[in-house]
Amino acid sequence: MAEPVEARGLGSDEAGVLGPIGALARRADLVGTVARLVVPAGSLAEPVVQGMFTRPHILPWPDRLASSVCGVALVAAGILAVLRAGRA
């Protein structure tokens, strides 16, 4: 029979709410630093991977504008999160 989560040192608030990446991000070592950079890296990569800055001209202008604005917002949020993770 498996040990309860509390017996292994992971409280229910740590493992249940944060998930595995969030639980690792609380660590103070290199693993924690890398885990804190997972979400910002995704935020920086998504606009490039999804092509948010280069939309076909067949789409109406509101769709192209919204895609670019979302791409800029994701990149800005990713940069701020990387800077914040670097300070922690």
N, CA, C and O atoms as a GROMACS GRO file, in nm:
protein
  352
    1MET      N    1   0.084  -0.118   0.000
    1MET     CA    2   0.000   0.000   0.000
    1MET      C    3   0.089   0.125   0.000
    1MET      O    4   0.190   0.129   0.070
    2ALA      N    5   0.052   0.224  -0.078
    2ALA     CA    6   0.131   0.347  -0.091
    2ALA      C    7   0.116   0.435   0.033
    2ALA      O    8   0.012   0.436   0.098
    3GLU      N    9   0.223   0.507   0.062
    3GLU     CA   10   0.219   0.600   0.174
    3GLU      C   11   0.132   0.720   0.138
    3GLU      O   12   0.125   0.760   0.021
    4PRO      N   13   0.066   0.777   0.237
    4PRO     CA   14  -0.010   0.898   0.208
    4PRO      C   15   0.086   1.011   0.169
    4PRO      O   16   0.204   1.007   0.202
    5VAL      N   17   0.033   1.109   0.099
    5VAL     CA   18   0.116   1.220   0.051
    5VAL      C   19   0.183   1.291   0.168
    5VAL      O   20   0.300   1.328   0.157
    6GLU      N   21   0.113   1.312   0.278
    6GLU     CA   22   0.168   1.382   0.392
    6GLU      C   23   0.288   1.309   0.452
    6GLU      O   24   0.379   1.373   0.504
    7ALA      N   25   0.289   1.176   0.446
    7ALA     CA   26   0.397   1.098   0.504
    7ALA      C   27   0.526   1.114   0.423
    7ALA      O   28   0.635   1.094   0.478
    8ARG      N   29   0.516   1.148   0.296
    8ARG     CA   30   0.636   1.166   0.213
    8ARG      C   31   0.689   1.308   0.219
    8ARG      O   32   0.789   1.338   0.153
    9GLY      N   33   0.628   1.395   0.294
    9GLY     CA   34   0.677   1.531   0.307
    9GLY      C   35   0.615   1.630   0.210
    9GLY      O   36   0.656   1.747   0.208
   10LEU      N   37   0.518   1.589   0.131
   10LEU     CA   38   0.449   1.680   0.042
   10LEU      C   39   0.310   1.705   0.097
   10LEU      O   40   0.224   1.616   0.092
   11GLY      N   41   0.286   1.822   0.149
   11GLY     CA   42   0.155   1.853   0.203
   11GLY      C   43   0.052   1.859   0.092
   11GLY      O   44   0.088   1.874  -0.024
   12SER      N   45  -0.073   1.846   0.126
   12SER     CA   46  -0.177   1.846   0.024
   12SER      C   47  -0.183   1.978  -0.051
   12SER      O   48  -0.216   1.980  -0.169
   13ASP      N   49  -0.150   2.088   0.016
   13ASP     CA   50  -0.150   2.216  -0.054
   13ASP      C   51  -0.036   2.223  -0.155
   13ASP      O   52  -0.049   2.288  -0.259
   14GLU      N   53   0.074   2.159  -0.127
   14GLU     CA   54   0.190   2.164  -0.216
   14GLU      C   55   0.173   2.074  -0.338
   14GLU      O   56   0.199   2.118  -0.450
   15ALA      N   57   0.130   1.952  -0.320
   15ALA     CA   58   0.121   1.858  -0.431
   15ALA      C   59  -0.009   1.874  -0.508
   15ALA      O   60  -0.010   1.859  -0.630
   16GLY      N   61  -0.119   1.904  -0.440
   16GLY     CA   62  -0.248   1.909  -0.506
   16GLY      C   63  -0.272   2.036  -0.583
   16GLY      O   64  -0.322   2.031  -0.696
   17VAL      N   65  -0.238   2.149  -0.527
   17VAL     CA   66  -0.270   2.276  -0.591
   17VAL      C   67  -0.162   2.316  -0.691
   17VAL      O   68  -0.195   2.361  -0.801
   18LEU      N   69  -0.037   2.300  -0.657
   18LEU     CA   70   0.070   2.346  -0.743
   18LEU      C   71   0.104   2.252  -0.856
   18LEU      O   72   0.150   2.295  -0.962
   19GLY      N   73   0.081   2.125  -0.837
   19GLY     CA   74   0.119   2.027  -0.938
   19GLY      C   75   0.267   1.997  -0.929
   19GLY      O   76   0.337   2.054  -0.845
   20PRO      N   77   0.316   1.909  -1.014
   20PRO     CA   78   0.456   1.867  -1.003
   20PRO      C   79   0.555   1.980  -1.033
   20PRO      O   80   0.657   1.991  -0.964
   21ILE      N   81   0.529   2.064  -1.133
   21ILE     CA   82   0.621   2.173  -1.164
   21ILE      C   83   0.619   2.277  -1.053
   21ILE      O   84   0.724   2.329  -1.015
   22GLY      N   85   0.502   2.308  -1.001
   22GLY     CA   86   0.492   2.403  -0.891
   22GLY      C   87   0.559   2.354  -0.765
   22GLY      O   88   0.621   2.433  -0.693
   23ALA      N   89   0.548   2.225  -0.738
   23ALA     CA   90   0.614   2.170  -0.621
   23ALA      C   91   0.766   2.175  -0.636
   23ALA      O   92   0.837   2.203  -0.540
   24LEU      N   93   0.815   2.150  -0.756
   24LEU     CA   94   0.960   2.159  -0.780
   24LEU      C   95   1.008   2.304  -0.776
   24LEU      O   96   1.121   2.331  -0.736
   25ALA      N   97   0.922   2.398  -0.818
   25ALA     CA   98   0.961   2.539  -0.822
   25ALA      C   99   0.984   2.596  -0.683
   25ALA      O  100   1.050   2.699  -0.670
   26ARG      N  101   0.932   2.532  -0.581
   26ARG     CA  102   0.952   2.581  -0.445
   26ARG      C  103   1.090   2.549  -0.391
   26ARG      O  104   1.131   2.603  -0.288
   27ARG      N  105   1.163   2.461  -0.459
   27ARG     CA  106   1.297   2.424  -0.413
   27ARG      C  107   1.393   2.540  -0.436
   27ARG      O  108   1.372   2.623  -0.525
   28ALA      N  109   1.499   2.544  -0.357
   28ALA     CA  110   1.596   2.654  -0.365
   28ALA      C  111   1.719   2.617  -0.448
   28ALA      O  112   1.812   2.698  -0.458
   29ASP      N  113   1.723   2.500  -0.507
   29ASP     CA  114   1.841   2.457  -0.582
   29ASP      C  115   1.820   2.480  -0.732
   29ASP      O  116   1.727   2.548  -0.773
   30LEU      N  117   1.908   2.422  -0.813
   30LEU     CA  118   1.903   2.438  -0.958
   30LEU      C  119   1.773   2.383  -1.016
   30LEU      O  120   1.718   2.441  -1.110
   31VAL      N  121   1.724   2.273  -0.962
   31VAL     CA  122   1.598   2.214  -1.010
   31VAL      C  123   1.483   2.313  -0.992
   31VAL      O  124   1.398   2.326  -1.079
   32GLY      N  125   1.481   2.381  -0.879
   32GLY     CA  126   1.377   2.481  -0.853
   32GLY      C  127   1.386   2.598  -0.950
   32GLY      O  128   1.284   2.648  -0.996
   33THR      N  129   1.508   2.641  -0.980
   33THR     CA  130   1.526   2.751  -1.075
   33THR      C  131   1.477   2.713  -1.214
   33THR      O  132   1.408   2.791  -1.280
   34VAL      N  133   1.512   2.594  -1.257
   34VAL     CA  134   1.467   2.546  -1.389
   34VAL      C  135   1.315   2.533  -1.391
   34VAL      O  136   1.252   2.570  -1.490
   35ALA      N  137   1.256   2.481  -1.284
   35ALA     CA  138   1.111   2.465  -1.279
   35ALA      C  139   1.041   2.601  -1.281
   35ALA      O  140   0.933   2.614  -1.340
   36ARG      N  141   1.101   2.703  -1.218
   36ARG     CA  142   1.042   2.836  -1.220
   36ARG      C  143   1.048   2.899  -1.359
   36ARG      O  144   0.974   2.993  -1.388
   37LEU      N  145   1.135   2.850  -1.446
   37LEU     CA  146   1.148   2.905  -1.580
   37LEU      C  147   1.066   2.831  -1.686
   37LEU      O  148   1.068   2.870  -1.802
   38VAL      N  149   0.995   2.725  -1.647
   38VAL     CA  150   0.916   2.647  -1.744
   38VAL      C  151   0.804   2.730  -1.804
   38VAL      O  152   0.789   2.736  -1.926
   39VAL      N  153   0.724   2.794  -1.720
   39VAL     CA  154   0.610   2.872  -1.770
   39VAL      C  155   0.656   2.995  -1.848
   39VAL      O  156   0.601   3.021  -1.955
   40PRO      N  157   0.754   3.073  -1.799
   40PRO     CA  158   0.800   3.186  -1.880
   40PRO      C  159   0.857   3.144  -2.016
   40PRO      O  160   0.839   3.213  -2.116
   41ALA      N  161   0.927   3.030  -2.020
   41ALA     CA  162   0.980   2.982  -2.148
   41ALA      C  163   0.866   2.949  -2.244
   41ALA      O  164   0.876   2.978  -2.363
   42GLY      N  165   0.761   2.891  -2.193
   42GLY     CA  166   0.644   2.862  -2.277
   42GLY      C  167   0.577   2.989  -2.326
   42GLY      O  168   0.530   2.995  -2.439
   43SER      N  169   0.573   3.090  -2.240
   43SER     CA  170   0.514   3.218  -2.278
   43SER      C  171   0.596   3.288  -2.386
   43SER      O  172   0.540   3.355  -2.472
   44LEU      N  173   0.726   3.272  -2.380
   44LEU     CA  174   0.811   3.331  -2.483
   44LEU      C  175   0.807   3.252  -2.614
   44LEU      O  176   0.818   3.310  -2.722
   45ALA      N  177   0.792   3.121  -2.604
   45ALA     CA  178   0.798   3.036  -2.723
   45ALA      C  179   0.665   3.030  -2.799
   45ALA      O  180   0.665   3.016  -2.921
   46GLU      N  181   0.553   3.041  -2.729
   46GLU     CA  182   0.424   3.021  -2.794
   46GLU      C  183   0.398   3.118  -2.911
   46GLU      O  184   0.354   3.072  -3.016
   47PRO      N  185   0.422   3.248  -2.897
   47PRO     CA  186   0.395   3.336  -3.012
   47PRO      C  187   0.478   3.301  -3.135
   47PRO      O  188   0.431   3.316  -3.248
   48VAL      N  189   0.599   3.254  -3.114
   48VAL     CA  190   0.684   3.218  -3.227
   48VAL      C  191   0.636   3.088  -3.290
   48VAL      O  192   0.626   3.077  -3.412
   49VAL      N  193   0.606   2.991  -3.206
   49VAL     CA  194   0.562   2.860  -3.257
   49VAL      C  195   0.425   2.870  -3.326
   49VAL      O  196   0.403   2.807  -3.429
   50GLN      N  197   0.336   2.950  -3.269
   50GLN     CA  198   0.202   2.964  -3.327
   50GLN      C  199   0.197   3.063  -3.443
   50GLN      O  200   0.095   3.073  -3.511
   51GLY      N  201   0.305   3.135  -3.466
   51GLY     CA  202   0.309   3.231  -3.576
   51GLY      C  203   0.219   3.351  -3.553
   51GLY      O  204   0.152   3.397  -3.645
   52MET      N  205   0.217   3.401  -3.431
   52MET     CA  206   0.126   3.511  -3.398
   52MET      C  207   0.167   3.644  -3.461
   52MET      O  208   0.086   3.737  -3.468
   53PHE      N  209   0.289   3.656  -3.507
   53PHE     CA  210   0.334   3.781  -3.565
   53PHE      C  211   0.326   3.781  -3.718
   53PHE      O  212   0.341   3.886  -3.780
   54THR      N  213   0.303   3.666  -3.778
   54THR     CA  214   0.290   3.657  -3.923
   54THR      C  215   0.162   3.582  -3.956
   54THR      O  216   0.161   3.459  -3.963
   55ARG      N  217   0.056   3.655  -3.976
   55ARG     CA  218  -0.074   3.596  -4.011
   55ARG      C  219  -0.102   3.619  -4.159
   55ARG      O  220  -0.063   3.722  -4.213
   56PRO      N  221  -0.169   3.525  -4.225
   56PRO     CA  222  -0.202   3.542  -4.367
   56PRO      C  223  -0.296   3.661  -4.389
   56PRO      O  224  -0.382   3.690  -4.305
   57HIS      N  225  -0.279   3.729  -4.501
   57HIS     CA  226  -0.362   3.847  -4.531
   57HIS      C  227  -0.505   3.811  -4.567
   57HIS      O  228  -0.590   3.899  -4.579
   58ILE      N  229  -0.533   3.683  -4.583
   58ILE     CA  230  -0.671   3.643  -4.612
   58ILE      C  231  -0.761   3.659  -4.489
   58ILE      O  232  -0.882   3.672  -4.501
   59LEU      N  233  -0.699   3.657  -4.370
   59LEU     CA  234  -0.776   3.677  -4.248
   59LEU      C  235  -0.817   3.824  -4.236
   59LEU      O  236  -0.745   3.912  -4.283
   60PRO      N  237  -0.931   3.850  -4.174
   60PRO     CA  238  -0.971   3.989  -4.155
   60PRO      C  239  -0.874   4.063  -4.061
   60PRO      O  240  -0.809   4.000  -3.977
   61TRP      N  241  -0.865   4.194  -4.076
   61TRP     CA  242  -0.768   4.271  -3.999
   61TRP      C  243  -0.786   4.259  -3.848
   61TRP      O  244  -0.686   4.261  -3.777
   62PRO      N  245  -0.910   4.245  -3.794
   62PRO     CA  246  -0.919   4.230  -3.648
   62PRO      C  247  -0.852   4.102  -3.597
   62PRO      O  248  -0.793   4.101  -3.489
   63ASP      N  249  -0.860   3.995  -3.674
   63ASP     CA  250  -0.794   3.870  -3.635
   63ASP      C  251  -0.642   3.885  -3.635
   63ASP      O  252  -0.575   3.839  -3.543
   64ARG      N  253  -0.590   3.950  -3.738
   64ARG     CA  254  -0.445   3.971  -3.744
   64ARG      C  255  -0.398   4.062  -3.632
   64ARG      O  256  -0.294   4.035  -3.571
   65LEU      N  257  -0.473   4.168  -3.604
   65LEU     CA  258  -0.437   4.261  -3.497
   65LEU      C  259  -0.442   4.191  -3.360
   65LEU      O  260  -0.351   4.207  -3.279
   66ALA      N  261  -0.548   4.116  -3.336
   66ALA     CA  262  -0.562   4.046  -3.208
   66ALA      C  263  -0.450   3.945  -3.188
   66ALA      O  264  -0.399   3.930  -3.077
   67SER      N  265  -0.412   3.877  -3.293
   67SER     CA  266  -0.304   3.779  -3.283
   67SER      C  267  -0.172   3.848  -3.247
   67SER      O  268  -0.097   3.798  -3.163
   68SER      N  269  -0.144   3.960  -3.310
   68SER     CA  270  -0.020   4.033  -3.280
   68SER      C  271  -0.021   4.089  -3.139
   68SER      O  272   0.080   4.082  -3.070
   69VAL      N  273  -0.134   4.144  -3.095
   69VAL     CA  274  -0.144   4.198  -2.960
   69VAL      C  275  -0.125   4.087  -2.856
   69VAL      O  276  -0.055   4.107  -2.756
   70CYS      N  277  -0.185   3.972  -2.879
   70CYS     CA  278  -0.166   3.859  -2.787
   70CYS      C  279  -0.021   3.813  -2.786
   70CYS      O  280   0.032   3.780  -2.680
   71GLY      N  281   0.041   3.810  -2.901
   71GLY     CA  282   0.182   3.771  -2.908
   71GLY      C  283   0.271   3.865  -2.830
   71GLY      O  284   0.361   3.821  -2.758
   72VAL      N  285   0.247   3.996  -2.844
   72VAL     CA  286   0.326   4.095  -2.770
   72VAL      C  287   0.301   4.080  -2.620
   72VAL      O  288   0.395   4.089  -2.541
   73ALA      N  289   0.176   4.059  -2.581
   73ALA     CA  290   0.144   4.043  -2.439
   73ALA      C  291   0.212   3.919  -2.380
   73ALA      O  292   0.264   3.924  -2.269
   74LEU      N  293   0.213   3.809  -2.454
   74LEU     CA  294   0.279   3.688  -2.405
   74LEU      C  295   0.430   3.706  -2.393
   74LEU      O  296   0.491   3.661  -2.296
   75VAL      N  297   0.490   3.772  -2.490
   75VAL     CA  298   0.634   3.796  -2.484
   75VAL      C  299   0.668   3.887  -2.366
   75VAL      O  300   0.764   3.862  -2.293
   76ALA      N  301   0.589   3.993  -2.348
   76ALA     CA  302   0.614   4.084  -2.236
   76ALA      C  303   0.598   4.013  -2.102
   76ALA      O  304   0.679   4.030  -2.011
   77ALA      N  305   0.492   3.932  -2.090
   77ALA     CA  306   0.472   3.857  -1.965
   77ALA      C  307   0.584   3.756  -1.943
   77ALA      O  308   0.628   3.736  -1.830
   78GLY      N  309   0.631   3.692  -2.049
   78GLY     CA  310   0.741   3.598  -2.038
   78GLY      C  311   0.869   3.664  -1.993
   78GLY      O  312   0.941   3.610  -1.909
   79ILE      N  313   0.899   3.781  -2.048
   79ILE     CA  314   1.020   3.853  -2.007
   79ILE      C  315   1.012   3.894  -1.861
   79ILE      O  316   1.108   3.878  -1.786
   80LEU      N  317   0.897   3.946  -1.820
   80LEU     CA  318   0.881   3.985  -1.679
   80LEU      C  319   0.892   3.865  -1.587
   80LEU      O  320   0.952   3.875  -1.479
   81ALA      N  321   0.836   3.752  -1.627
   81ALA     CA  322   0.843   3.632  -1.543
   81ALA      C  323   0.985   3.577  -1.534
   81ALA      O  324   1.026   3.528  -1.430
   82VAL      N  325   1.061   3.586  -1.644
   82VAL     CA  326   1.200   3.541  -1.639
   82VAL      C  327   1.281   3.631  -1.545
   82VAL      O  328   1.362   3.582  -1.465
   83LEU      N  329   1.259   3.761  -1.554
   83LEU     CA  330   1.329   3.853  -1.465
   83LEU      C  331   1.292   3.827  -1.319
   83LEU      O  332   1.378   3.832  -1.231
   84ARG      N  333   1.166   3.800  -1.294
   84ARG     CA  334   1.119   3.772  -1.158
   84ARG      C  335   1.176   3.640  -1.106
   84ARG      O  336   1.216   3.631  -0.990
   85ALA      N  337   1.181   3.539  -1.192
   85ALA     CA  338   1.235   3.410  -1.152
   85ALA      C  339   1.384   3.420  -1.126
   85ALA      O  340   1.438   3.348  -1.041
   86GLY      N  341   1.452   3.507  -1.198
   86GLY     CA  342   1.594   3.525  -1.175
   86GLY      C  343   1.626   3.590  -1.042
   86GLY      O  344   1.733   3.567  -0.985
   87ARG      N  345   1.533   3.672  -0.992
   87ARG     CA  346   1.554   3.737  -0.862
   87ARG      C  347   1.524   3.644  -0.746
   87ARG      O  348   1.580   3.660  -0.638
   88ALA      N  349   1.436   3.547  -0.767
   88ALA     CA  350   1.392   3.461  -0.656
   88ALA      C  351   1.499   3.364  -0.612
   88ALA      O  352   1.477   3.286  -0.519
   0.00000   0.00000   0.00000
